Amino acid sequence: MPGSRRVSPAEAVLYLGSLRERLTIISLDGDEYLAAANLAASSGASSGGIYDAIIGQCFLKSRAALLYTWNLKHFQSLASNVGEKVKTPIR
């Protein structure tokens, strides 16, 4: 988590376990993963921007209504079918 809200590895594992019980994991197959990475790279993204593009592709595959993130900038720069559905969580 960002800044002063960092958690220990043990806490992170507990949080992930709790989330896993309530959410569906969406994964990309090899072709989908590579296509998302290539598209992001060809658009000038690098490093975390490519990772965010892969998350955006998982979002599209899930058909979820909204994608919540603290990093609006990276996600809003993705294709409009992702960028227009990005929100910041309420604290």
Kinemage of the C-alpha trace (Angstrom):
@kinemage 1
@onewidth
@group {chain A} dominant
@subgroup {mainchain}
@vectorlist {calphas} color= white
{ca met a 1} P 0.000 0.000 0.000
{ca pro a 2} L 1.208 3.543 -0.600
{ca gly a 3} L 3.112 5.685 1.880
{ca ser a 4} L 2.382 5.374 5.573
{ca arg a 5} L -0.181 2.630 4.974
{ca arg a 6} L 2.436 -0.022 4.211
{ca val a 7} L 1.696 -3.424 5.654
{ca ser a 8} L 3.927 -6.297 6.683
{ca pro a 9} L 4.243 -9.351 4.432
{ca ala a 10} L 2.146 -11.367 6.909
{ca glu a 11} L -0.626 -8.734 6.832
{ca ala a 12} L -0.517 -8.674 3.032
{ca val a 13} L -1.030 -12.435 2.901
{ca leu a 14} L -4.008 -12.136 5.261
{ca tyr a 15} L -5.534 -9.355 3.151
{ca leu a 16} L -5.057 -11.320 -0.064
{ca gly a 17} L -6.638 -14.403 1.496
{ca ser a 18} L -9.619 -12.350 2.589
{ca leu a 19} L -9.999 -10.852 -0.868
{ca arg a 20} L -9.671 -14.247 -2.537
{ca glu a 21} L -12.695 -15.469 -0.588
{ca arg a 22} L -14.861 -12.639 -1.936
{ca leu a 23} L -13.515 -11.911 -5.435
{ca thr a 24} L -12.935 -13.739 -8.678
{ca ile a 25} L -9.391 -13.926 -9.977
{ca ile a 26} L -9.113 -12.926 -13.631
{ca ser a 27} L -6.052 -14.037 -15.536
{ca leu a 28} L -4.859 -13.649 -19.082
{ca asp a 29} L -3.592 -16.487 -21.214
{ca gly a 30} L -0.177 -16.126 -22.810
{ca asp a 31} L -1.476 -14.567 -26.037
{ca glu a 32} L -3.685 -12.043 -24.197
{ca tyr a 33} L -0.831 -11.100 -21.864
{ca leu a 34} L 1.639 -10.570 -24.699
{ca ala a 35} L -0.896 -8.611 -26.776
{ca ala a 36} L -1.616 -6.257 -23.854
{ca ala a 37} L 2.106 -5.757 -23.175
{ca asn a 38} L 2.861 -5.141 -26.861
{ca leu a 39} L 0.025 -2.640 -27.224
{ca ala a 40} L 1.162 -0.753 -24.125
{ca ala a 41} L 4.797 -0.713 -25.244
{ca ser a 42} L 3.872 0.458 -28.749
{ca ser a 43} L 1.952 3.332 -27.121
{ca gly a 44} L 5.092 4.426 -25.298
{ca ala a 45} L 4.359 2.830 -21.926
{ca ser a 46} L 7.159 1.327 -19.895
{ca ser a 47} L 7.665 -0.350 -16.546
{ca gly a 48} L 4.593 0.202 -14.330
{ca gly a 49} L 2.630 1.536 -17.300
{ca ile a 50} L 2.868 -1.852 -19.012
{ca tyr a 51} L 1.839 -3.574 -15.790
{ca asp a 52} L -1.161 -1.216 -15.526
{ca ala a 53} L -2.117 -1.978 -19.139
{ca ile a 54} L -2.130 -5.688 -18.307
{ca ile a 55} L -4.378 -4.971 -15.314
{ca gly a 56} L -6.590 -2.934 -17.666
{ca gln a 57} L -6.866 -5.925 -19.991
{ca cys a 58} L -7.886 -8.122 -17.042
{ca phe a 59} L -10.502 -5.489 -16.186
{ca leu a 60} L -11.910 -5.647 -19.718
{ca lys a 61} L -11.914 -9.442 -19.678
{ca ser a 62} L -13.810 -9.441 -16.378
{ca arg a 63} L -16.543 -7.166 -17.760
{ca ala a 64} L -16.535 -5.316 -14.435
{ca ala a 65} L -18.326 -1.971 -14.240
{ca leu a 66} L -15.486 -0.006 -12.605
{ca leu a 67} L -11.749 -0.290 -11.978
{ca tyr a 68} L -10.591 1.217 -8.683
{ca thr a 69} L -7.016 2.464 -8.368
{ca trp a 70} L -4.921 5.071 -6.586
{ca asn a 71} L -3.033 5.598 -9.869
{ca leu a 72} L -5.628 7.289 -12.048
{ca lys a 73} L -3.079 8.788 -14.450
{ca his a 74} L -1.789 5.482 -15.844
{ca phe a 75} L -5.231 3.972 -16.221
{ca gln a 76} L -6.885 7.055 -17.722
{ca ser a 77} L -4.229 7.055 -20.432
{ca leu a 78} L -5.300 3.566 -21.520
{ca ala a 79} L -7.940 2.973 -24.179
{ca ser a 80} L -11.165 4.863 -23.574
{ca asn a 81} L -13.019 1.629 -22.794
{ca val a 82} L -10.783 1.404 -19.690
{ca gly a 83} L -9.951 5.020 -18.911
{ca glu a 84} L -13.534 6.188 -18.664
{ca lys a 85} L -14.359 3.486 -16.085
{ca val a 86} L -11.558 4.246 -13.600
{ca lys a 87} L -12.290 5.634 -10.121
{ca thr a 88} L -10.301 6.323 -6.966
{ca pro a 89} L -11.465 4.378 -3.903
{ca ile a 90} L -13.039 6.383 -1.106
{ca arg a 91} L -10.784 6.581 1.927
